[in-house]
Amino acid sequence: MERKKAKLSEKTSDRLYELIVEERRYMPGSKLPNENELSGALGVSRTTLREAISFLAAQGVLEIRRGKGTFVAESLPTEGLDLTALAGVRSRVRAKDLFEMRLIFEPATVALACQRASDEELRLIEKKARRVEETAVQGGDWPLADQEFHWAIIKASHNEYMRRLYPIINSAVNEILQISQNRQQMQDIALRDNRLILEFLLRRDEAGARYAMSIHMKHLINTL
């Protein structure tokens, strides 16, 4: 029960932060609505709202002035803001959306690679897959090696828009992996699933490769 409450206060902090910093609903120096109004707008209890406000006040985003109310800080912090709890909620939401997006386009991409990859490109993809395995064993930066494996597949699809989209997605993947608490589990999934993806790719089995990539993304979504 306590953990559920904690999660709700974190989500409320997250939403308030979005309203203030991202959506600019409440400007620097402005006063927040009273507790009843704001808790009603956010759909939470006043207790949960107070916890969320306390968290953001501790981070310098809000100021609580006795007898006057709660105000947005005149100067919002730009560096050193400890959004650990906030990042946990925000990253889970972003991660789910991100991997759902990958689930939409990467299975199609690997199917195109089965059709269009040259033999040399397939050999490069195989080399990148081996590099992921070696890097993981050595305790190195396996996420980077894994991204290079996926990048090699995308280049082998010979689709210009997919090539342009991947660096944007890649940046978001990096951000999520930096704060993920399931890196070891994600590594195990990547190593196992990559072997299957590669097997179908080398056989130029479009249906198999598409299925293997879909399963891979679903495994990651479930882990996140």
N, C-alpha and C positions, 0 to 999 in steps of 0.2 A: 504493500500500500504506500509506504514511504517513497519507494523508488518511482512508483507511478506519479506521485505528487511532484517529486523532483523533476521528472521528465516534463511535466506540464508547466512547471515554472520556467524550465529552460526554453521550452517552445514559446512561452509568453515573452521571455526576454528576447528571443530571436525575432519575434514579430514586432516588438516595440523598437528594436534596433533597426529593422527594415523600414518602419514608418518614419523614424527620425533621420537615419543616415542615407538610406537608399531612395525612399519615396519622398523625403522632405515634407512629410505631412505636418511635422512639428519642427519649426525653425529654431536655430540657436537662440537661447534667451527666452523662448516662449514658455508659457505655463501649460502643463498637461491638464486635460479635463479632470474633474474630481473622480474619486475612486469609484463611486457608483456608476458614473457615465462610462469611464474607461473600462472597467471590468465587464460591463454589459456589452460594450462594443467588441471586446476581445473574446467574450464568451467564457470568462473564467470567474472564479470566486475572488473576493477582495483579498483574501489571504494569499492566494496564488499571485495576484497582481503585486502585492506588497513585496513578495519574495523576488519577483522579476525586477521591480524597481530598485530594490536593495542591491541586486547584482549589478545593474547598469550604473547605479550611483557609485559603487565601489570601483567601477572601470572609468569613471569620469565622464560618462555620457549624460547622466542626469545629476541634478542637485536637489536635495531635499531641504527645504527651508521651513523651519518650524513655524507653525501658525500661518504660513503663506501658501504652502503647497509644493508640488514637484515641478521643477523647471528643467528644460533642456540646457545643457552647459553652453555658455557663450562661445567657448572655443572647444570644439570636439577633438578628442585625441586622435592623432593620425598615426603615431608610432607607439610601440610598446603597449598597445591595448591587449590585455589578456582576455581573449574571448574563448578560453578553453572549453567551458561548458557550452557556450554558444556555438563554437565551431563543430562540436560533436553533433548537434542537431542539424546545423546548416549543411554540414558535409554529407550526412546521411541522405538528406533530401536531394542534394546536388548529385550525389553518387548514383542514387536510384535513377534519376532522370538521365544522367549521362550514359549509364550502361543500358538503359532502355533504348536510347538513341543508337548506341552501338549495335544493339540487338536488331534494330531495323535495317541498318545499312551494311554491317560487316559480313553477315552471311551472304548477301548478294555480291559483295565485293570478292569474297573468296571463290564464289562460283564463277565470276568473270575471270579470275586469275587462272582457274582450271582451264578455261577456254583459250586465254590469250597469252599466258606466260610462255616465254621462250624456255628452252631447256636450260640455258644459262641462268635465267631468273629463278627457276625451280631449284637449281643447285645452290644459289645464293640464299634462298629461303631455308633450305635444309641446313646450310651453314649457320644461319642466324638462330635456328632452333637449337642446334648443338651448343651455340654460344650461351643461350639462356640456361641450359643444363649446367654447363661448366661454371658459369658465374654464380649460380645458386649454390653449387657444391663448395665453391671457394668463399662463400659468404659475401660476395660482391653485390653490385647494384643490379640485381636481376630485373627489377621493373624496367630499367632503361634498356636492358638486353631484350626483354619481352616486347617493349614498344618498337624496337628495331625489327623484330620478327614480324610484327603486324604491319609495320611500315613497308617492309619488303613485299608483303602480300598485296597491299594497297597499290604500290607502284606497278606490280605485275598485273593488276586489273586493267591498266591502261585507260583509266577513266579520270579525266583531268579534274572534274569537280570533287571526286572522292580524294584525290591527291591534295587538293586545296583545303578540304575540310579537316583532314586528319591532324594537321599541326595544331588546330584550335582544340580539337578533342584531346589530343595528346597533352596539352598544357593543363587541361582540367583533370586528366587522369593523374598526372604528377602531383597536383595539389592534394587530391584525395588520398593518394597513397602515403603522402607525408604524414598524415594524421590518422591513418587507419590503424585500428587496434588488431586487425586480422591479417597482418602482412604475411605471417607464416602460412596461414590457411590459404591465402590467395596465391602464395608461391606454389604450394602443393597442387592447387587447382590448375594453375598456369602450366606447370610441367606436365601434368597428366593430360590435360586437354590439348596442349600443343602437339603432343605426339600423335593424337588422333587426327587433328586438323592436317598435320603434315602428311600422314599416311594417305589420306584421301586426295590431297593436293598432288602428291607425286604420282598417283594413279589417274589424275585428271578426272576424278569422280565428282562431278558437280553436286549431285544430290547429297552424297556423303559428306563432302566438305561443307556444304551449306548447313546440314544438320549438325555437324560437329561444332561449327562456329556458334550456332544458335544455343546449343547445350552449354558451351563455354560461357557465353554471356549470362545465361540463366543461372549457372553455378555462381558467378560473381555477384549477381544481383541478390541471390539468396544469402551469400556470405556477408554482404554489406548490410 
